[in-house]
Amino acid sequence: MNDKTDVFVVGGGPAGLAVAIAARQRGMSVIVADGAVPPIDKTCGEGMMPETLAGLRSLGVALDPCQGFRFKGIRFVQEGANVGAAFPNGPGLGLARPVLHEKLIARAEDCGVQLLWKTPVTGIEADAVLARGRRIRTRWIVGADGIASRVRRWGSLEPARCSSLRFANRRHYRIAPWSDFMEIHWGKRAQAYVTPIARDEVSVVVIGERSKDAEFAEALESMPGLREHLRGAEPNGRERGAVTSSRSLKDVQRGNVALLGDASGSVDAITGEGLRLAFRQAFALRDAMESGTLEKYQSQHRELEKRPLFMAGLMTLLGRHRVLRTRVLQSFARKPELYAKFLAFHGGEGTPVEMLSTGAALGWQLLAA
């Protein structure tokens, strides 16, 4: 273990590895420490939208076309309503999270990042990190250690304000994908996020307001289409559960300490925004460290999270109000071009003004209905 580095990253998930790779691309020395053993899995939808894939390419992460499953867009499905559209800038990719993590690890190693697994960090100082009984001096300290971030507490950054809290369970099913779309199925009290991740496997994440709502048996009762697709399919591997939320912090940096990924706030899993947002934060943080001050990262982080938080609020609203959701989906079905514009905005394309004009057109459709 080196006793000195330019950047010390606490947390070796995708967000931590992304900022480590980005910093190495600019010549900074980097150490990443994590108490876990890779590859690290997580309860998530495992679908990456085109902008997320662009972020991986910028990091130099090569994805084998034979791994994963390419999907061309997102489809909303509810009994009596069905609407879908393709991404305007190419397909997305469904890929099991451990496979993605292994790819990021390989790229980090190729870049010269020093990776310390099974190495819990026990504290930070003004210019050092304490890990494995040693004091490692560092110029920058990055907390990428998740929602319950200890770096956030050690750095005297305020706890995240939680605007929503929901429960999620994920299963993999050994079955050929029935669609080349990622699908969001809407039920009575839950949503199911369905992503093809291989030629013979799909990932299904059920999200609900209560833990009971996120149980597969309970949720599938109000999603007859999805229940029929999964009839006879065997779960592959163990079921994973988690809590998902939208969280925001007033400050994500103080002095030489910065937060990244879920440690710096998060968006509800139904948006599929987690990785894309983390990668964009990683590039912004890298540029701030290179400039010698983290103040610019604070303002950029606030801008980066606006669109995902807006989409999280909108999707959660639709999930809670069936009548409103039904009318919105029926309006999208009547005017597919509106849904295409909505999806483009969700995928990072378009401007807020265009989103407002789309919302106005949708509002007119709802009034006409």
Secondary structure, DSSP 4 states (H G I P E B T S, - for coil): --SEEEEEEE--SHHHHHHHHHHHHTT--EEEEESS-SSPP-SS--EE-HHHHHHHHHHT----TTSSEEE-EEEEEETTEEEEEE-TT--EEE--HHHHHHHHHHHHHHHT-EEEET--EEEEETTEEEETTEEEEEEEEEE---TT-HHHHHTTPPPPEEEEEEEEEEEEEES--S-SSEEEEE-SSEEEEEEEEETTEEEEEEEESSTTTTSHHHHHTT-HHHHHHHTTPEE-S--EEEEEEEEE-S-SEETTEEE-GGGGEE--GGG--HHHHHHHHHHHHHHHHHHT-SHHHHHHHHHHHHHHHHHHHHHHHHHH-HHHHHHHHHHHHH-HHHHHHHHHHHTT-S-HHHHHHHHHHHHHHHHH-
